[in-house]
Amino acid sequence: MTTTTTSGLLSRERSVAKPGFNRWVIPPAALAVHLCIGQAYATSVYKTALVEHFGASLTEIGIIFSIAIVMLGLSAAVMGTWVDRNGPRAAMFTAACFWATGFMVGAVGIWTSQLWLVYLGYGFIGGIGLGIGYISPVSTLIKWFPDRPGLATGMAIMGFGGGALIASPVSTALLQRYDTGFDPSETGSVASGPAVAMLFVTLGVVYLAYMMFGAFTVRVPAEGWKPDGFDPSTIAQKKLVTTANVSAGNAIKTPQFWLLWVVLFCNVTAGIGILEQASPMIQDFFREGSTSAVSAAVAGGFVGILSMANMAGRFVWSSTSDVIGRKPIYMVYLGVGMVAYLALALIGSTATALFVLLAVVILSFYGGGFATIPAYLRDLFGTFQVGAIHGRLLTAWSAAGIAGPLIVNSFLDAQGTPGELTASAYQPALLTMVGLLAVGFVANLLVRPVASRFHEPEGASAAAGGPTTKEVSR
């Protein structure tokens, strides 16, 4: 099998850490990338503006987000082995270029009123940047923190959940600056299309700079490195944790991989159902004549709160999984999540505080599920090619990126006109999410240790990221 590797400043060899390197420098480098690509969670801030600018439906505008998530999963799956082989520096650099280009092409689409260009730019091109940028820091941090893989993946991925925490208020402020007629404090005020285009250009330039900082700061540990005082034999004492390794090619042949695929799909579809519709959703739940009215500015603040929950859940719940185990923590995500979704559907509109509390719990589990899955994969399949395995599993996110918005937007389009909906319009979609979480709960219960026939021969995975003898012969 022919392989391609990078050379020069972006090569893996140039990014190997020297003796005495402080591993705590790596999390900020990972965050620099994930906080930027996490902007994908702030699309609801300008979603209504795009609906009016293009004269499109919620479903048609929601396709932009869906394409981006589909491309995230597909690019992560296709490029996962390349990322493992070439290292995080080349991957982060590549991700930055795709992500920034996606914004620029999307801006041209808005200026020219060509929706297909927004699909191509933010959705297709930007989505490739999302996928490569998402997985590149994860396997690196797992290697730097073999003693706390849940903590490591939480640190890597919490930035993606927190990206909207920064992007949401910044986007609102920039839209107001670029469109003086837009007042986010007034209910029903919508920014113009050209203002959204200028926002895209600004975000593309700023994100490119920050992601390049992460790319040239990150390092990989030298072969054989381990933290002081860490005894690798201790991980074998934990249930479902293996000291063996499984290649990416063999991992997809195991039932464990597909059970986790179902778990991730169900958890993500349910979370996207709220997150992608967050800003208009709280306004619809508390429209005039209900308990209280919610302005666009308050709705934008709600998106920020959900981003905090998403980000905190990725760190707190994933770190907790180091203590109680991955399988039990997913029982919490999916089991308690079912109860929270049911309550949101039936009584969520009775009080704003209750609505926010339930949404915060749901989004913390959504984020926690994302952050814990790489550690779950590491437990079951080992560290060899865990980045590539993670990339292939993220095709579940691609499927969820279509299913989540499609379920919610299809129900809402059938219920009435955007801007005139109420809480009852959301009940069918929310109850559908309860059923999805139940399916994921059962799939997680079925997870068992990986059979030894899928393990790599002793010493075959010594050169992490390189192809095994089995794979070369296929």
C-alpha positions in Angstrom: 0.0 0.0 0.0 1.4 3.4 -1.0 1.4 6.1 1.7 1.9 9.8 1.6 3.7 11.7 4.3 4.5 15.4 4.7 7.9 16.8 4.8 9.7 20.0 6.0 8.3 22.2 8.7 5.0 20.3 8.8 6.5 16.8 9.1 5.8 14.7 12.1 9.6 14.4 12.8 9.9 18.2 13.2 7.2 18.2 15.8 8.6 15.5 18.2 9.0 17.0 21.7 12.5 17.2 23.1 13.3 15.7 26.6 11.8 17.8 29.4 9.0 19.1 27.3 6.0 20.1 29.5 2.9 18.1 28.3 0.5 20.8 29.7 1.5 23.0 26.7 -0.5 20.7 24.5 -4.0 21.4 25.7 -3.9 25.1 24.8 -2.7 24.2 21.3 -5.7 21.8 21.0 -8.1 24.4 22.3 -6.8 26.9 19.8 -8.2 24.7 17.0 -11.3 23.4 18.7 -12.5 26.8 19.9 -12.4 28.0 16.3 -14.1 25.0 14.6 -16.7 25.0 17.5 -18.2 28.0 15.8 -20.3 25.4 14.0 -22.5 25.4 17.1 -23.3 29.1 16.7 -25.1 28.9 13.4 -28.5 29.5 15.0 -27.5 33.1 15.7 -27.8 34.0 12.0 -30.1 31.2 10.8 -33.2 33.4 10.6 -31.2 36.1 8.7 -30.3 33.5 6.1 -33.9 32.3 5.9 -35.0 35.9 5.1 -32.1 36.7 2.8 -32.5 33.7 0.6 -36.3 33.4 1.0 -35.7 29.8 2.0 -37.3 27.4 4.5 -35.7 26.4 7.8 -35.0 23.0 6.3 -33.1 24.5 3.3 -31.0 26.6 5.6 -30.5 23.8 8.0 -28.9 21.8 5.2 -25.8 24.1 5.4 -25.2 22.8 8.9 -26.0 19.2 7.9 -23.5 19.2 5.0 -20.8 20.6 7.3 -21.4 17.8 9.9 -21.6 15.1 7.1 -18.3 16.3 5.7 -16.8 16.4 9.3 -17.5 12.7 9.7 -16.5 11.7 6.2 -13.2 13.6 6.2 -12.4 12.4 9.6 -13.0 8.8 8.5 -11.0 9.1 5.2 -8.2 11.2 6.6 -7.9 9.5 10.1 -5.0 7.3 9.2 -3.2 10.1 7.3 -3.5 12.3 10.5 -2.1 9.5 12.6 0.8 9.0 10.2 1.7 12.6 9.6 1.1 14.1 13.0 -1.1 16.9 14.4 0.9 19.8 13.0 0.2 19.0 9.3 -3.4 18.1 10.2 -4.1 21.3 12.1 -2.5 23.4 9.3 -4.6 21.7 6.7 -7.7 22.1 8.8 -7.1 25.8 9.2 -6.8 26.3 5.4 -10.1 24.4 4.7 -12.0 26.1 7.5 -11.0 29.6 6.6 -11.6 29.0 2.9 -15.1 27.7 3.7 -16.0 31.0 5.3 -14.8 33.0 2.3 -16.6 30.9 -0.3 -19.7 31.0 1.9 -19.5 34.8 2.1 -19.4 35.0 -1.7 -22.5 32.9 -1.8 -24.4 35.2 0.5 -23.3 38.4 -1.3 -24.4 36.9 -4.7 -27.5 35.3 -3.2 -26.3 31.9 -4.4 -27.3 29.4 -1.7 -25.4 26.6 -3.4 -22.2 28.5 -2.8 -22.9 28.5 0.9 -23.5 24.8 0.8 -20.2 24.4 -1.0 -18.2 26.8 1.1 -19.3 26.6 4.8 -20.8 23.1 4.3 -18.5 21.1 2.0 -15.1 22.9 2.2 -15.5 24.1 5.8 -16.8 20.6 6.8 -13.5 19.0 5.6 -11.7 21.5 7.9 -14.0 20.5 10.7 -13.3 16.8 10.4 -9.5 17.1 10.1 -9.3 19.7 12.8 -11.6 17.8 15.2 -9.6 14.5 15.3 -6.0 15.9 15.0 -5.5 17.0 18.7 -7.4 14.0 20.2 -5.1 11.1 19.5 -2.1 13.4 20.4 -3.5 14.2 23.8 -4.3 10.6 24.5 -0.6 9.8 23.9 0.4 12.7 26.2 -2.0 11.6 29.0 -2.1 7.8 29.0 -2.8 8.0 32.7 -6.0 10.0 32.3 -7.4 9.4 28.8 -10.8 10.8 29.8 -9.3 14.0 31.1 -7.2 14.2 27.9 -10.1 13.8 25.5 -12.2 16.2 27.6 -9.5 18.9 27.4 -9.2 18.4 23.6 -12.9 18.4 22.8 -14.3 20.8 25.3 -13.1 23.7 23.1 -15.4 22.5 20.3 -18.3 22.7 22.7 -17.2 26.1 23.9 -16.6 27.6 20.5 -20.1 29.0 20.3 -19.6 30.5 23.8 -17.3 33.0 22.1 -18.7 32.9 18.6 -22.4 33.6 19.6 -21.9 37.0 21.4 -19.1 38.0 19.0 -21.3 37.2 16.0 -24.2 39.1 17.4 -22.0 42.2 18.1 -20.4 42.0 14.6 -23.8 41.7 12.9 -25.0 44.8 14.8 -21.9 46.6 13.7 -22.2 45.6 10.0 -26.0 46.3 10.0 -26.9 49.4 11.9 -30.6 48.5 11.5 -30.2 45.3 13.4 -31.1 45.5 17.1 -30.7 42.2 18.9 -32.5 43.5 21.9 -35.7 43.8 19.9 -37.9 40.7 19.3 -38.2 40.0 15.6 -35.1 42.1 14.5 -33.1 40.3 11.9 -29.7 41.1 10.4 -29.3 41.6 6.7 -27.6 39.1 4.4 -24.6 41.3 3.6 -24.0 41.7 7.3 -23.8 37.9 7.6 -21.4 37.8 4.7 -19.1 40.3 6.4 -19.3 38.2 9.5 -18.1 35.2 7.6 -15.1 37.1 6.2 -14.2 38.3 9.7 -14.5 34.9 11.3 -12.5 33.3 8.5 -9.5 35.6 9.0 -9.5 35.5 12.8 -9.9 31.7 12.9 -7.1 31.1 10.4 -4.7 33.0 12.7 -5.6 31.2 15.9 -5.6 27.8 14.3 -2.1 28.4 12.9 -1.0 29.2 16.4 -2.2 25.8 17.5 -0.6 24.0 14.6 2.9 25.4 15.2 2.7 25.0 19.0 1.6 21.3 19.2 4.1 18.5 19.7 4.0 14.7 19.7 5.8 12.6 22.4 9.0 10.8 21.6 8.7 7.0 21.1 8.6 5.2 24.4 7.8 8.4 26.5 5.5 8.0 29.5 4.6 10.3 32.4 6.7 10.2 35.5 5.3 7.5 37.9 2.9 6.0 35.4 2.7 2.2 35.3 0.9 1.0 32.1 0.1 -2.3 33.8 -2.4 -0.6 36.1 -4.9 0.0 33.2 -5.3 -3.7 32.8 -7.1 -3.8 36.2 -10.1 -1.9 34.8 -13.0 -3.6 33.2 -13.3 -3.2 29.4 -9.8 -1.7 29.2 -7.3 -3.6 27.1 -3.5 -3.5 26.9 -3.6 -5.0 23.4 -4.1 -3.0 20.1 -6.5 -3.2 17.3 -5.9 -1.6 13.9 -8.4 0.7 12.3 -9.0 -1.9 9.5 -9.9 -4.6 12.1 -11.8 -2.3 14.4 -14.6 -1.8 11.9 -15.1 -5.6 11.8 -15.9 -5.8 15.5 -19.5 -5.6 16.9 -18.1 -3.1 19.6 -17.3 -0.5 16.9 -20.8 -0.6 15.5 -22.5 -0.6 18.9 -20.5 2.5 19.8 -21.5 3.9 16.4 -25.2 3.5 17.3 -24.5 5.0 20.8 -22.8 8.1 19.3 -25.4 8.5 16.6 -28.3 8.4 19.0 -26.7 10.8 21.6 -25.6 13.3 18.9 -28.9 13.3 17.0 -30.7 14.1 20.2 -28.3 16.9 21.1 -28.2 18.5 17.7 -32.0 18.5 17.8 -31.8 21.3 20.4 -28.5 22.9 19.6 -29.1 23.6 15.9 -32.4 25.2 16.8 -31.4 26.8 20.1 -31.8 30.5 19.5 -35.3 30.5 17.9 -36.4 27.5 20.1 -36.4 29.5 23.4 -38.2 32.4 21.7 -40.9 30.0 20.4 -41.3 28.3 23.8 -41.9 31.7 25.4 -43.7 33.7 22.7 -45.9 36.7 23.5 -48.9 35.6 25.5 -47.0 32.8 27.2 -45.1 32.9 30.5 -42.7 35.6 29.2 -41.4 36.9 25.9 -37.8 36.3 24.9 -35.9 38.8 22.7 -33.2 37.9 20.2 -30.5 39.2 22.6 -31.8 37.0 25.4 -32.0 34.0 22.9 -28.4 34.7 21.9 -27.4 34.6 25.6 -29.2 31.3 25.8 -27.0 29.9 23.1 -24.0 31.0 25.1 -25.4 29.2 28.2 -25.9 26.0 26.2 -22.3 26.4 24.9 -21.0 26.6 28.4 -23.0 23.4 29.3 -21.7 21.7 26.2 -18.1 22.7 27.0 -18.3 21.9 30.7 -20.0 18.5 30.0 -17.1 17.6 27.8 -14.6 18.2 30.5 -16.4 17.2 33.7 -18.3 14.1 32.5 -15.3 12.8 30.5 -13.0 13.2 33.5 -15.6 11.5 35.6 -15.4 8.5 33.3 -11.8 8.0 34.3 -13.2 7.1 37.8 -16.5 5.3 37.1 -15.8 3.9 33.6 -16.9 4.6 30.1 -19.9 2.3 30.0 -21.5 3.5 33.2 -21.1 7.2 32.2 -22.9 6.5 28.9 -25.8 4.9 30.9 -26.1 8.3 32.6 -25.9 10.3 29.3 -28.6 8.2 27.7 -30.8 7.2 30.6 -31.0 10.5 32.4 -31.1 12.2 29.0 -34.4 10.4 28.2 -36.0 11.7 31.3 -34.7 15.3 30.6 -36.1 15.2 27.0 -39.4 13.9 28.2 -39.7 16.7 30.8 -38.7 19.3 28.2 -41.4 18.2 25.9 -44.2 18.0 28.5 -43.4 20.7 31.0 -40.5 22.7 29.6 -42.7 25.7 28.6 -44.1 26.2 32.1 -41.1 28.3 33.3 -38.0 29.7 31.7 -35.7 28.5 34.5 -37.0 25.0 34.1 -36.5 25.1 30.3 -32.9 26.4 30.7 -32.1 23.8 33.4 -33.4 20.8 31.3 -31.6 22.1 28.1 -28.3 22.6 30.1 -28.5 19.0 31.4 -29.2 17.6 27.9 -26.4 19.6 26.3 -23.9 18.7 29.0 -24.6 15.0 28.2 -24.3 15.7 24.5 -20.9 17.3 25.0 -19.8 14.6 27.5 -20.7 11.9 25.0 -18.4 13.4 22.4 -15.5 13.8 24.7 -15.8 10.4 26.3 -16.0 8.4 23.0 -12.3 8.6 22.1 -11.4 7.3 25.6 -14.0 4.5 25.2 -12.3 3.6 21.9 -8.9 3.7 23.5 -10.1 1.3 26.2 -11.5 -1.2 23.8 -9.0 -0.9 20.9 -5.8 0.4 22.4 -3.7 3.5 21.4 -2.6 2.2 18.0 -4.5 4.0 15.3 -7.0 5.3 17.8 -7.2 8.5 15.8 -8.1 6.7 12.7 -10.7 4.6 14.5 -12.2 7.7 16.1 -12.3 9.3 12.6 -14.3 6.4 11.2 -16.7 6.4 14.2 -17.4 10.0 13.5 -19.4 8.9 10.4 -22.1 8.5 13.1 -21.9 12.3 13.6 -22.3 12.7 9.8 -25.5 10.7 9.9 -26.7 12.5 13.0 -25.9 15.8 11.3 -28.5 14.9 8.7 -31.0 13.2 11.0 -31.1 15.8 13.9 -31.9 18.9 11.9 -34.1 17.0 9.5 -36.2 15.6 12.3 -36.6 18.9 14.0 -37.0 21.2 11.0 -39.4 18.8 9.2 -41.7 18.7 12.2 -41.5 22.5 12.6 -42.1 23.2 8.9 -45.2 21.1 9.1 -46.4 22.9 12.3 -46.3 26.5 10.9 -44.3 29.5 9.9 -40.9 30.3 11.5 -41.3 33.2 14.0 -44.9 32.1 14.8 -44.3 28.7 16.4 -45.0 27.8 20.0 -43.8 25.1 22.4 -46.4 22.5 21.3 -44.8 22.5 17.8 -41.7 21.0 19.3 -43.3 18.1 21.1 -43.3 15.5 18.3 -39.6 16.1 17.6 -38.6 16.0 21.3 -40.5 12.8 21.9 -38.7 11.3 18.9 -35.4 12.1 20.6 -36.5 10.1 23.6 -36.9 7.0 21.5 -33.5 7.5 19.9 -31.8 7.8 23.3 -33.5 4.5 24.4 -32.0 2.7 21.4 -28.6 4.1 22.3 -29.0 3.0 25.9 -29.6 -0.6 24.8 -26.6 -0.5 22.4 -24.3 0.6 25.2 -25.5 -2.2 27.5 -24.4 -4.7 24.8 -20.8 -3.6 24.7 -18.2 -6.3 25.8 -14.4 -6.6 25.5 -13.0 -7.0 22.0 -12.2 -10.6 21.1 -8.5 -11.5 20.9 -8.7 -12.5 17.3 -8.9 -8.9 16.3 -5.7 -7.9 18.3 -2.5 -7.0 16.5 0.4 -9.4 16.9 2.8 -8.4 19.6 5.1 -5.7 18.3 3.2 -5.1 15.1 1.9 -1.7 16.3 5.3 -0.5 17.7 5.4 2.3 15.1 2.2 4.0 16.0 0.3 5.3 13.0 2.1 3.1 10.4 0.3 0.4 8.5 0.4 -3.2 9.8 1.6 -6.2 7.9 -2.0 -7.4 7.6 -3.2 -4.1 6.2 -0.3 -3.9 3.6 -1.2 -7.4 2.3 -4.8 -6.6 1.8 
